[in-house]
Amino acid sequence: MLDIGPAEVIWGYGESDAAYLGKTLGGIKVTMETNAADVLEDQNGDAAVNAVLTGSVMNIEATLTRLSVEELRRVMLTTEPSGGPCITPIENQVGCNLYDLAKALVIKPLCGNEVSTNPCEWVHIYKTYPLVGLDLTWDKDTQRVFPVKFKVFVSYDSGESGTFGTIGMDSASTEFGV
């Protein structure tokens, strides 16, 4: 895995509509925190005598910028409205089961302005859903961006159960997984 450098994000990896989400500003950040609950006894005060793992939480954040209308629609999960090809509705999305809508996400590092073709360098997260924000400022020096936080779920699919994904992928993996 490369130590420093930008990357590209593919959302929907392995599906026919998989695509790069566009340019980023401020990087792509993947974090995971594993939590534990302390086991306590009165006789030992606040000192733990054991601990039990209570699970891990994974987060992915990317601030997208300079998006085309098509890229914006893809990340905002909207379709082309009847108003025309240059209109992207800003919708209030309520009451959806996100696990059912989740798709695979792959992060591929760049080297020399070229996206890595080496699957050993890719990060593959099985179940993600983009939660999109807007940060649109019109002034003389602020770039407009679309902060995206991907909700990451533990996969229940066969062969992936209980996992978030992998660092590195099978050597036969392709650009979009189809």
C-alpha positions as CSV (number, residue, x, y, z in Angstrom):
1,M,0.0,0.0,0.0
2,L,1.3,3.4,-0.9
3,D,2.1,5.6,2.1
4,I,1.1,9.0,0.7
5,G,-1.1,10.3,-2.1
6,P,-4.6,10.9,-3.4
7,A,-7.0,8.2,-4.5
8,E,-10.2,7.6,-6.5
9,V,-13.4,6.2,-5.1
10,I,-15.6,3.7,-6.9
11,W,-19.1,3.3,-5.5
12,G,-21.2,0.3,-6.7
13,Y,-18.1,-1.8,-7.4
14,G,-19.2,-5.1,-9.0
15,E,-22.4,-3.6,-10.4
16,S,-23.2,-2.5,-13.9
17,D,-23.6,1.2,-12.8
18,A,-20.3,1.3,-10.9
19,A,-18.4,4.5,-11.4
20,Y,-15.7,6.8,-10.1
21,L,-17.4,9.4,-7.9
22,G,-15.2,12.3,-9.0
23,K,-12.5,14.6,-7.7
24,T,-11.8,15.1,-4.0
25,L,-10.6,18.1,-2.0
26,G,-9.1,17.3,1.4
27,G,-8.6,13.6,0.9
28,I,-10.5,10.3,1.5
29,K,-10.5,9.2,5.2
30,V,-11.2,5.7,6.4
31,T,-11.3,5.2,10.1
32,M,-12.2,2.2,12.3
33,E,-12.5,2.1,16.1
34,T,-12.9,-1.1,18.1
35,N,-14.7,-0.7,21.4
36,A,-14.6,-2.8,24.6
37,A,-16.7,-2.7,27.8
38,D,-14.8,-3.0,31.0
39,V,-15.7,-5.7,33.5
40,L,-15.5,-4.3,37.0
41,E,-15.6,-5.5,40.6
42,D,-16.4,-3.4,43.7
43,Q,-13.2,-4.8,45.3
44,N,-11.0,-3.3,42.6
45,G,-12.7,0.1,42.3
46,D,-12.5,1.7,38.8
47,A,-9.8,-0.7,37.6
48,A,-10.9,-3.2,35.0
49,V,-10.4,-6.8,35.8
50,N,-11.3,-7.9,32.3
51,A,-12.9,-6.4,29.1
52,V,-15.3,-7.6,26.5
53,L,-15.2,-6.5,22.9
54,T,-18.4,-4.7,21.9
55,G,-17.8,-4.2,18.2
56,S,-16.2,-1.9,15.7
57,V,-17.4,1.1,13.9
58,M,-16.0,2.0,10.5
59,N,-16.4,5.4,8.8
60,I,-15.4,6.7,5.4
61,E,-15.4,10.4,4.5
62,A,-14.7,12.1,1.2
63,T,-15.1,15.7,0.2
64,L,-16.0,15.7,-3.4
65,T,-15.5,18.7,-5.7
66,R,-15.9,19.8,-9.3
67,L,-18.6,17.2,-10.0
68,S,-20.4,16.9,-13.3
69,V,-24.2,16.8,-13.1
70,E,-24.0,13.0,-13.7
71,E,-21.5,12.5,-10.9
72,L,-23.6,14.7,-8.5
73,R,-26.7,12.8,-9.3
74,R,-24.9,9.5,-8.7
75,V,-23.7,10.5,-5.3
76,M,-26.9,12.1,-4.3
77,L,-28.8,9.0,-5.5
78,T,-31.2,10.9,-7.7
79,T,-32.3,10.2,-11.2
80,E,-32.6,12.6,-14.1
81,P,-35.8,14.6,-13.5
82,S,-38.3,15.5,-16.1
83,G,-37.0,19.1,-16.0
84,G,-34.0,18.3,-18.1
85,P,-30.5,16.8,-18.0
86,C,-28.9,19.7,-16.1
87,I,-31.2,19.6,-13.1
88,T,-30.4,17.7,-10.0
89,P,-33.1,17.7,-7.3
90,I,-32.1,18.1,-3.7
91,E,-34.3,15.6,-2.0
92,N,-35.3,14.9,1.6
93,Q,-34.8,11.2,1.9
94,V,-36.7,9.6,4.8
95,G,-37.5,6.1,6.0
96,C,-35.2,3.9,3.8
97,N,-33.6,0.7,4.9
98,L,-30.0,1.7,4.1
99,Y,-28.5,-1.8,4.3
100,D,-30.7,-2.9,1.4
101,L,-29.5,0.1,-0.7
102,A,-25.8,-0.3,0.3
103,K,-23.2,-1.0,-2.4
104,A,-19.5,-1.9,-2.4
105,L,-16.9,0.8,-2.4
106,V,-13.4,0.5,-3.6
107,I,-10.6,3.0,-3.0
108,K,-7.7,3.0,-5.5
109,P,-4.6,5.1,-5.0
110,L,-3.1,7.3,-7.7
111,C,0.5,7.3,-8.8
112,G,1.7,9.7,-11.5
113,N,-1.9,10.8,-12.2
114,E,-2.8,7.2,-13.0
115,V,-5.2,5.1,-11.0
116,S,-3.6,2.0,-9.6
117,T,-4.2,-1.2,-11.6
118,N,-2.8,-3.3,-8.8
119,P,-5.6,-4.8,-6.7
120,C,-3.2,-5.5,-3.8
121,E,-3.2,-1.7,-3.3
122,W,-7.0,-1.3,-3.3
123,V,-9.3,-1.1,-0.3
124,H,-12.6,-2.9,-0.7
125,I,-15.5,-2.2,1.6
126,Y,-18.5,-4.5,1.1
127,K,-21.6,-2.4,2.2
128,T,-21.7,1.4,2.1
129,Y,-24.3,4.1,1.6
130,P,-23.4,7.7,0.9
131,L,-24.8,10.4,3.3
132,V,-24.3,13.6,1.2
133,G,-24.0,17.1,2.5
134,L,-23.7,20.4,0.7
135,D,-21.2,23.1,1.4
136,L,-21.9,25.7,-1.3
137,T,-20.4,29.1,-0.7
138,W,-20.4,31.8,-3.4
139,D,-17.6,34.2,-2.7
140,K,-14.2,35.2,-4.2
141,D,-12.1,32.4,-2.6
142,T,-14.1,29.4,-1.3
143,Q,-14.4,26.3,-3.4
144,R,-17.8,24.6,-3.3
145,V,-17.7,21.0,-2.1
146,F,-20.0,18.1,-1.3
147,P,-18.9,16.4,1.9
148,V,-19.9,12.7,1.8
149,K,-19.9,10.3,4.8
150,F,-20.4,6.7,3.9
151,K,-22.4,4.7,6.3
152,V,-20.5,1.4,6.6
153,F,-22.3,-1.8,7.5
154,V,-21.0,-5.2,8.5
155,S,-21.8,-7.6,5.6
156,Y,-24.1,-10.5,6.0
157,D,-23.5,-11.8,2.5
158,S,-22.2,-15.4,2.1
159,G,-18.4,-15.5,2.5
160,E,-18.3,-12.0,4.0
161,S,-20.4,-12.4,7.1
162,G,-19.2,-10.3,10.0
163,T,-16.7,-8.3,8.0
164,F,-16.4,-4.8,6.7
165,G,-14.1,-5.5,3.7
166,T,-10.5,-6.1,2.9
167,I,-7.3,-4.2,2.4
168,G,-6.1,-5.6,-0.9
169,M,-8.2,-7.5,-3.4
170,D,-7.9,-10.7,-5.5
171,S,-5.4,-10.3,-8.3
172,A,-8.2,-11.1,-10.9
173,S,-10.2,-8.0,-9.8
174,T,-11.1,-5.6,-12.6
175,E,-11.5,-1.8,-12.8
176,F,-15.3,-1.8,-11.9
177,G,-15.7,-5.4,-10.8
178,V,-18.0,-6.5,-13.7
